[in-house]
């Protein structure tokens, strides 16, 4: 009985030892597997981070390249706009010169056709707003197209064509526009004469064009006119002298003015 108990105790201790060792083996295996899994995950995370860094670098380079392309396109577009603007300005200048030459040729043809001896032309016309509401300042020059003609005299009249607020087409002369000065310009010169004045436009009248009409009272000097679009500049301060109305000039005054110019 005693020997059987001893054997049972010895075998029980061995069993417990075996079980303990088994658990230790299981725990050790689990620890090793966990460590290996953690190490593998760490490696994967590091690889993914390196890949993300590489992708970020590529994206930065692509973004910089895109920004350079955009800047280049914007610069090219700006250059194209500037070139187009300059070309447009040059075209307008050439068209203006062509129009001037055409008017001179037309005036000379008319002069020959009508058997006249001279004709004058209107040039350097300017129009601007004044400080007063619905009031506009202007100035222009009338010059001989045939310098050898001699003394030119007569009247210079201004005529406005436009619409009322209701849309009706109307024509108004400076004489009909109350507050405009002078109503009629007197012309008397040998080579050229400068003119200026003011136009008072009613609130219910919207001008579209302004025509300068030359009505000579000298034999063989044919009448002429020139029409401008109604495009006044914004208000600008003008010297008092510039707003003075031009009176008929004497030969001495014209000689003095020509010398100054």
C-alpha positions as CSV (number, residue, x, y, z in Angstrom):
1,X,0.0,0.0,0.0
2,X,2.8,2.4,0.9
3,X,4.8,1.5,-2.2
4,X,1.7,2.0,-4.5
5,X,1.2,5.5,-3.0
6,X,4.8,6.4,-3.5
7,X,4.6,5.3,-7.2
8,X,1.4,7.3,-7.7
9,X,3.0,10.4,-6.2
10,X,6.1,10.1,-8.4
11,X,4.0,9.7,-11.5
12,X,1.7,12.6,-10.5
13,X,4.7,14.9,-10.1
14,X,6.1,13.8,-13.4
15,X,2.7,14.6,-15.0
16,X,2.6,18.0,-13.6
17,X,6.1,18.7,-14.7
18,X,5.2,17.5,-18.2
19,X,2.1,19.7,-18.2
20,X,4.1,22.7,-17.0
21,X,6.8,22.2,-19.6
22,X,4.0,21.9,-22.3
23,X,2.5,25.2,-21.3
24,X,5.9,26.8,-21.2
25,X,6.5,25.4,-24.7
26,X,3.1,26.8,-25.9
27,X,3.8,30.2,-24.3
28,X,7.3,30.3,-25.8
29,X,6.0,29.4,-29.2
30,X,3.3,32.0,-29.0
31,X,5.9,34.6,-27.9
32,X,8.2,33.7,-30.8
33,X,5.3,33.7,-33.3
34,X,4.1,37.1,-31.9
35,X,7.6,38.5,-32.1
36,X,8.0,37.3,-35.7
37,X,4.6,38.7,-36.6
38,X,5.4,42.0,-35.0
39,X,8.7,42.2,-36.7
40,X,7.1,41.4,-40.0
41,X,4.4,44.1,-39.5
42,X,7.2,46.6,-38.6
43,X,9.0,45.7,-41.8
44,X,5.9,46.1,-43.8
45,X,5.1,49.4,-42.1
46,X,8.6,50.7,-42.8
47,X,8.4,49.6,-46.4
48,X,5.0,51.3,-46.8
49,X,6.4,54.5,-45.2
50,X,9.4,54.5,-47.6
51,X,7.0,54.0,-50.5
52,X,4.8,56.8,-49.3
53,X,7.9,59.1,-49.0
54,X,8.9,58.1,-52.6
55,X,5.3,58.8,-53.8
56,X,5.3,62.1,-52.0
57,X,8.6,63.1,-53.6
58,X,7.2,62.1,-57.1
59,X,4.1,64.1,-56.5
60,X,6.1,67.1,-55.4
61,X,8.2,66.9,-58.6
62,X,5.0,66.4,-60.7
63,X,3.4,69.5,-59.0
64,X,6.5,71.6,-59.6
65,X,6.6,70.6,-63.2
66,X,2.9,71.4,-63.5
67,X,3.4,74.8,-61.9
68,X,6.3,75.5,-64.3
69,X,4.1,74.5,-67.3
70,X,1.2,76.7,-66.0
71,X,3.7,79.6,-65.5
72,X,5.0,79.1,-69.0
73,X,1.5,79.0,-70.5
74,X,0.5,82.1,-68.6
75,X,3.6,83.9,-69.8
76,X,3.0,82.8,-73.4
77,X,-0.6,83.9,-73.1
78,X,0.5,87.2,-71.7
79,X,2.9,87.6,-74.6
80,X,0.2,86.6,-77.0
81,X,-2.2,89.2,-75.5
82,X,0.5,91.9,-75.7
83,X,1.4,91.0,-79.2
84,X,-2.3,91.0,-80.2
85,X,-2.8,94.4,-78.5
86,X,0.2,95.9,-80.2
87,X,-1.0,94.5,-83.6
88,X,-4.5,95.9,-83.0
89,X,-3.1,99.3,-82.2
90,X,-0.9,99.2,-85.3
91,X,-3.8,98.2,-87.4
92,X,-6.0,101.0,-86.0
93,X,-3.2,103.5,-86.6
94,X,-2.8,102.2,-90.2
95,X,-6.6,102.3,-90.7
96,X,-6.7,105.9,-89.4
97,X,-3.9,107.0,-91.7
98,X,-5.6,105.3,-94.6
99,X,-8.8,107.1,-93.7
100,X,-7.0,110.4,-93.6
101,X,-5.3,109.8,-97.0
102,X,-8.6,108.8,-98.4
103,X,-10.3,112.0,-97.2
104,X,-7.5,114.1,-98.6
105,X,-7.7,112.3,-102.0
106,X,-11.5,112.7,-101.9
107,X,-11.2,116.4,-101.1
108,X,-8.7,117.0,-103.9
109,X,-10.9,115.0,-106.4
110,X,-13.8,117.2,-105.3
111,X,-11.7,120.3,-105.7
112,X,-10.7,119.4,-109.2
113,X,-14.3,118.3,-110.1
114,X,-15.8,121.5,-108.8
115,X,-13.1,123.7,-110.3
116,X,-12.2,125.2,-106.9
117,X,-8.9,126.6,-105.9
118,X,-8.6,125.4,-102.3
119,X,-10.1,123.3,-99.5
120,X,-9.5,123.1,-95.8
121,X,-9.5,120.1,-93.5
122,X,-10.4,119.6,-89.8
123,X,-7.8,117.8,-87.7
124,X,-6.6,117.1,-84.2
125,X,-10.1,117.0,-82.8
126,X,-10.5,116.4,-79.0
127,X,-13.6,116.1,-76.9
128,X,-13.9,115.8,-73.1
129,X,-16.2,116.2,-70.1
130,X,-16.0,119.3,-68.0
131,X,-16.8,119.8,-64.3
132,X,-20.3,120.9,-65.2
133,X,-22.9,118.2,-65.8
134,X,-23.8,117.5,-69.4
135,X,-21.1,120.0,-70.5
136,X,-18.3,119.1,-72.9
137,X,-15.2,120.9,-74.0
138,X,-13.7,120.5,-77.4
139,X,-10.9,121.8,-79.6
140,X,-9.7,121.2,-83.1
141,X,-7.6,122.8,-85.9
142,X,-8.7,123.8,-89.4
143,X,-5.8,123.9,-91.9
144,X,-5.3,124.5,-95.6
145,X,-5.0,121.4,-97.7
146,X,-3.5,123.6,-100.5
147,X,-1.0,125.8,-98.8
148,X,-0.7,128.2,-101.7
149,X,-4.4,129.1,-101.7
150,X,-4.1,132.2,-99.6
151,X,-6.6,133.6,-97.1
152,X,-9.5,131.4,-96.0
153,X,-12.5,132.9,-94.2
154,X,-16.0,131.8,-93.4
155,X,-17.9,130.0,-90.6
156,X,-17.3,126.8,-88.7
157,X,-20.4,125.1,-87.3
158,X,-20.9,122.1,-85.1
159,X,-23.7,119.6,-85.6
160,X,-24.7,116.7,-83.3
161,X,-26.7,113.7,-84.4
162,X,-28.2,111.3,-81.8
163,X,-31.3,110.0,-80.1
164,X,-33.7,111.1,-77.5
165,X,-34.4,109.0,-74.4
166,X,-37.4,107.7,-76.3
167,X,-35.2,106.5,-79.1
168,X,-36.1,109.2,-81.7
169,X,-33.3,110.3,-84.0
170,X,-32.6,114.0,-83.8
171,X,-30.1,116.5,-85.1
172,X,-29.0,119.5,-83.0
173,X,-26.5,122.3,-83.9
174,X,-24.4,124.2,-81.4
175,X,-26.7,127.2,-82.1
176,X,-29.7,125.1,-80.9
177,X,-28.0,123.8,-77.7
178,X,-28.6,126.4,-75.0
179,X,-25.5,127.2,-73.0
180,X,-23.1,126.1,-75.8
181,X,-20.4,128.7,-76.6
182,X,-19.8,129.9,-79.2
183,X,-22.8,129.1,-81.3
184,X,-20.7,129.6,-84.5
185,X,-17.0,129.9,-85.0
186,X,-15.5,132.6,-87.3
187,X,-12.7,131.4,-89.6
188,X,-10.1,133.7,-91.0
189,X,-6.5,132.3,-91.6
190,X,-3.9,131.7,-94.2
191,X,-2.4,128.4,-93.1
192,X,-4.4,127.1,-90.1
193,X,-6.5,128.2,-87.1
194,X,-7.2,126.6,-83.7
195,X,-10.8,126.5,-82.3
196,X,-12.2,125.5,-79.0
197,X,-15.4,125.9,-77.0
198,X,-18.0,124.1,-74.9
199,X,-21.2,122.2,-75.8
200,X,-24.1,121.9,-73.4
201,X,-26.1,118.8,-74.1
202,X,-29.7,118.4,-72.8
203,X,-30.4,115.5,-70.4
204,X,-32.9,113.9,-72.8
205,X,-30.4,113.9,-75.7
206,X,-27.8,111.2,-76.3
207,X,-25.3,112.3,-79.1
208,X,-23.9,109.6,-81.4
209,X,-21.8,111.7,-83.8
210,X,-20.4,115.2,-84.0
211,X,-19.8,116.9,-87.4
212,X,-17.6,119.9,-88.0
213,X,-18.9,121.8,-91.0
214,X,-16.8,124.4,-92.9
215,X,-18.9,127.1,-94.7
216,X,-16.4,129.3,-96.6
217,X,-17.3,132.8,-97.9
218,X,-14.2,133.0,-100.1
219,X,-14.5,132.4,-103.9
220,X,-13.0,129.1,-105.1
221,X,-12.7,127.7,-101.5
222,X,-15.1,124.7,-101.4
223,X,-17.1,123.7,-98.3
224,X,-16.1,120.6,-96.4
225,X,-16.9,118.7,-93.2
226,X,-15.7,115.9,-90.9
227,X,-17.7,113.6,-88.7
228,X,-16.4,112.1,-85.4
229,X,-17.9,109.5,-83.1
230,X,-19.2,111.0,-79.8
231,X,-16.6,109.5,-77.4
232,X,-15.7,112.2,-74.9
233,X,-12.8,111.6,-72.6
234,X,-13.3,111.8,-68.8
235,X,-13.1,115.2,-67.1
236,X,-9.6,116.7,-66.9
237,X,-8.6,120.1,-65.5
238,X,-7.7,122.5,-68.3
239,X,-5.8,125.8,-68.1
240,X,-7.9,128.9,-68.4
241,X,-6.2,129.8,-71.6
242,X,-7.1,126.5,-73.2
243,X,-10.8,127.1,-72.6
244,X,-10.7,130.5,-74.1
245,X,-12.9,130.7,-77.2
246,X,-10.9,131.4,-80.4
247,X,-11.7,134.7,-82.1
248,X,-11.0,135.5,-85.7
249,X,-7.2,135.8,-86.0
250,X,-5.4,138.6,-87.7
251,X,-2.5,137.9,-90.1
252,X,-0.1,139.2,-87.4
253,X,-1.6,136.9,-84.8
254,X,-1.4,133.9,-87.2
255,X,2.2,134.6,-88.0
256,X,3.0,134.8,-84.3
257,X,1.1,131.6,-83.6
258,X,2.9,129.8,-86.5
259,X,6.2,130.9,-85.1
260,X,5.4,129.6,-81.6
261,X,4.3,126.2,-83.0
